[in-house]
Amino acid sequence: MAFDVRYCNPDLSTGSNDGSSEANAFQSVSEAETYIETNGPGVHMYFKRTASRDSSTIDLNATFADTTKKTILEGYETTPGDNGKFQIGHSGNGQIRLRSSADGVILRNFDVEYSRSDTNGCVYSQGMTNVIENCKIHNLNTSAGRGAIRYTQDCTIINNEVSSAAASYQSTNAVIFGSNLRGGIICYNLIKGAKGIENSSRFFGFACVGNVIMPNTADGVDLDMGIQMTLAQEGSGANENRGTFCAGNTIYDFQSTGIEITEQPNDTDAYANMFTQNLLFAGDASAVGFLNSDATNTAVACFSNNAMNSDVISSGNRFSGFGDTPTDHVVLYTGDPFIDNDPTKGIDRNSSLYKAGFFTSNFGAVQNEDFEFVSVS
């Protein structure tokens, strides 16, 4: 499809201010937002990086529902398409919100930094089939439960660096958190904070693949839990979810739990959800690898070929709360397997995990020392 391509440059003070070219770019974010709401869907708006972080808020409140057209908000630094990031937000302002009727929106190449005081995140996606990609998003707020990205319908969150300064979270939030009604994807992100991902799945499946989840050392925040998932509608066991796929995630230096299932489907459908090739590196001897906290449905989900550091995670803590101990293959290793103790780098060929063999070393977001995890260009 042909897009209506427009430009925004808040540093510009000349030109016709109609967005028709870089020379005539909109001179404020609010003018660009108004144009998108009036003329979308089908608008591709380029936002040029300014000399200092722009203090605007984007609240896209338009009806783009039930259409095959996309709407793109894309940052750049020098030349449109250069993957440079438009910097927005500061301590008191700067949330990007895509309202419930703003469907099919792609947010690309934004650097969002904001002290969000409520639990709606710095980027809040409420529409369907939205995409957040190649962004850097950081919530400066240190209060409990303050995440960086929240979604309330199906959303693809891919190739971002996402972090939060909050030291703790409730059961319903995390650095990236929300509920998906019709499927969703969180993949290839670098996630830093006290709890990486919280997701409640309903009706259709969910994919959580290839993420590196680790402490937020810049803000002095330990990683307590990597991933927390609800696989059935809370409180009822109804609307069973079939098709959650959690694979190839690296959860590094967690203190409490690697992956927790807070509510399972019934015992028949538990096997329709798969957890495979995740690399769990616990930082505390009391840590649990996989935890099922649903006291009613305790069937073992489909676990296959996950790795855990056996010198920290005890045999009794590898799987907790399940009716039976999973018999699927679990690779045990000792020591820190990563080059320079950095989970964004490859697995060291001298590590016990790598020496387990080429096939069984294919764990986490980065498999061996020939690779390095790059989440944001």
N, C-alpha and C positions, 0 to 999 in steps of 0.2 A: 504494500500500500504506500501511497505517496503521503508524506507527512507535511504538515504546515510548520516549517522550520522557522523558529524565532530565536532572538538573542536577548540576554539581560546582562548588563554590566553596571553595577551600582557606583563604580568609580567614574563613569562617563558623564560628562557635563555638556557635550555637544551633540548635534544630530537631531533627528526628528522624533526620537523617543517613541517609535512605533514597533520596535523589535524586528524590523524587516531585514536588517543586516547588522554586522558587528558595529559599523559606524553609526547606525541609527538604533542601537540597542535600547531596550527599556532601561531606565536609570534607577529603578528600585525593584526589589523583589515583589512588593505588593502589586505593582503594575503588571509584572509578568504573571503573577498568580491570577489576577483578575482576567487577563487575556486567556489563560488556560481554561478557567472556569466558564468563560463566555463562549469560547470557540472549540473547546474539546468535545469529545475525544479526537485524537489524531494530531495533536500538537506535539512537536519536539522542541522543547525550550532548552537552549544552552545557557548556563550561568557561568560567567567568567569570574575566576578567582580575583578577589580584591586585595588591596594592599594590606588591609587588616581584616580580621574576622567580622563578617556582616552580622548585625544584631537582630535581624528580622526573624519572624516566625512565619512558617508556611502552614496554612490550614486549608487544605484543598477540599472545599465543600461544594461538590458539583455532582450531577447525575450522569455518570458514564456507564450505567448498568446495561447489561445484555447487549453488548456490542463486540464485534471482533476487532475494532480499532484499539490501538494502544495509545497511551499518553506518556511521554518520556520527559523527565526532568534530569538533565545531565550537566554535571560540572566539567569545567576544563580550566587549564592554567594559561596557555598561550594560544593554542590552536584548537578549535573544536575537534573533539575526538582524540585528544592527546592523553586521556585518562588522568589528567590533573584534577585536583579536587577543589570544589567551591566550599569555602569555609564559612560556616554559619553558626550562630549561637554564642552565648556567653553565660555568666553566672545567673542572670535573671531572665533570660529570654532565649528562644531559639528552637522550640519543638517543631518537628515536621509531622503533621497529622494528615492522613489520607482517610477522609470520612467514609461512612458505610456505603454510600452510593458511588464513590470514586473507585470504580473497578478498572482493572487492566492498566494500572499505573506502574511505570518502571522508574525507580529512584536510583540514579547511577552517579558515582563519583562525587559524593558529598562527604564533607568532613564536619560532623555535628558534635559540638561540645557544649554541654548545658547542665546546670544544676537543677534537675527536675524535682520539684518538691512532692509531687504525688506519685502514684505507682503506675502511671500510664506510659512511662518511658520517654526517651528523647525523640525516638521515631515511633509513631503509633499508626499501624495499618489496620483499618477497619473494613476496607473493601475486599472484594474477591479477586483472585488471580493477580495480586500485586507482586512486584519483584523489588527487592532491595539488593543491590549488587555493587561491589567494589567501593564500599563506603567505609569510613572510619567514624565510629560513633562511641562517645564516651559520656557517661553520666557522672558529673562531679559530686553529686549529693551523697553524703556518707550515711544518711539515715537508713534504717533497715527496710528492705524490700524495694529499694529504688533501682529499677532495671534500666537497660539502655534501649531495647526494642520490645515492643508489645504488639501482638497481632490478635485479631478476634475472628478472622476467617482464613481460608486457605491463602498461604503466602509463601513465596520462594525467597529465602534469605541465603545468598550465595556469595562467597569470596569477599567477606568483610572482616575488618578488625573491630571487635566490639568489646567494650569494657565498662565496668562500673566500680565506683569507690565504696559502695555499700558493704559493710562488714558482715551482714547476715541477711537472710531471706526467709519469708514465710513459705508455706507449702504451695502457694499459688503464683509465685513469681521467681524470677532469676534474672541473669544478665539479658538473656533472650527468653521470652515467655509468652504464652497465650494458649488459645484453643483453636483447633481447626475442625471445620464441619465437613469439608469436602476434600480432604487431603492437603498436604503441605510438605515443604522441603526445607531443611536447614543443612547446608553442606558447604564444606571447604572454608569454614570460618575460623579465625583465631579469636578465642573467647577468653576473657580474663576477668575473674571476680570470684565471689564467695560461692556462688552456684551457677553453673554454666547455662543449662537449658532446663526449662520446665514446660511440658506440653501436655495438654489434655486432648485426646483424640476422640472424635465422634463419627460414627457411621462409616467413614472411609479411612484408608491408611495414611501413614505418615512416614517420611524418610528422614533419618538423621545420620548423615554419612560424612566421613572424612574431616571432622572438625578437630582442632587442637584446643583443649580446654585446660586452663592452667591458672595458677595464682596471679593476682594483679600486684606484682611487686612494686610498681611505681607508686601505688597508693597504700602499700603495706597491708594488702588484703590476702589472707590465705584462702585456698580453695577448699571449701568444706565438702561439697557434693558436685559431681560432674553433671549428671543428667537425672532428671526426675520425670516420670511419665505416668499419666493416668490412661489406661487402655480401655476403659469403659466409663459410661456416664456416672458421675459421682453419686454415691449414695444408693444406687438402685441395682447396679449390675446389668441394667437394660442397655439397649443400643450398643451391643457389643462391637468392638472394633476388630476388624480382621485385616491385617496387612501392614502393621508397623514394621519398619525395617531399620534397625539401628546397627550400623556396621562401620568398621574402619575408623573409629574415633580414638584419639589419644587423650586420655584423662590423666593428667600429670600432677603428682604431689598432692593428692586429695587426702583430707584428714579424717573424714567420716565415712562417706559412701561413694563408690564409683557410679553405679547406676541403680536407681530405686524405681520400682513399680508400685505406685500407691494404690491402684485398684486394677485388678485383672478382669478380663472377660471370664465367663464361666469356664469350668475345667475343660469342656469340649473344645472351646475356641482359643484357649490359651496358646495352643501350638501354632496358630496361624500368624503369630508375631515372632520375628526372628532377630536375634542378637548375635552377631558374628564378627570375628576378626577385630574386636575392640582391644586396645592395649591399655590396661589399667596399671598405673604406678602409684601405689599408696605411699603416703608419707608418715603414717602413724600406725603403730602396731594394733590398735583397736579398730582400724578401718575395715569395712565390709566391701567386698567386690560387687556382688549383685544382691540387692535386698528386695524382698517382696513384703510389703507392709499391709497387704490385704489379708485379713484373718479369715475371710470366708472362702475365697477362691485361691487355692494354694498349689494348683497344678504347675508343673515346670513348663515355662515357655520354651521355645526352640532356641537353645544356646548351642553354638558350635564354634570351635576354634577361636576362643578368646584367650588372651594372655594376661597373667598376673604375676607380680613380684612376690615369690613365695617366702623370701626372707623377711617380709613385712606383713603380708596378709596371711594369717594362720589358716590351716586347713578348714577349721570350723567357721571361718568368716568369708570364705570364698563365695558361698551361696547361703543366704539366710532367709528363713521365712517360707521356703518352698516345701511342699509335701514330701518330695523326695529330692535327694541330691542329684543334680544333672550328671548323666554319665557321658555326655558328649565330650569330645576331646578338649582339654584345657592345657595350654602350654604354660609351664611354670619357669620362671627365670629369676636370677638374683642380680643385685646391683642396678645401677642406672644404665639403661641400654643405649642412651643417646650420646651422640658426639658432643663433647663439652657440656654434658648434662643439660642440653637444650632440646626440648621436645619439638621445636620447629626444624631441627636438623635431623639427619638420617640416623638410623640405627647403626651403631659402631660394629664393624665386622669382628671385633674382638670381644663383644658382649656375649653373655651366655644366651641371650635371646636369639641373636643371629646364629650362634653356633648350633642352635636346635635344628637347623636345616633350612634350606632356601624356601621350601614350601611353607613351613610353619613360622617363618620369620616375616611373613606377609601380614603384619599387623599395624593397626593405627593409621594415622594420616600420612606418615612418612615411613617408608619401608626399610631403606638401607642407605648407606652413606653416599650413594651416588645421587641422592635426591635431597631437596630442601623445601620445606613447606613455605609457600608464598601466598598469603591470603589477600593482600592488597597491593596493587602495582604502584 
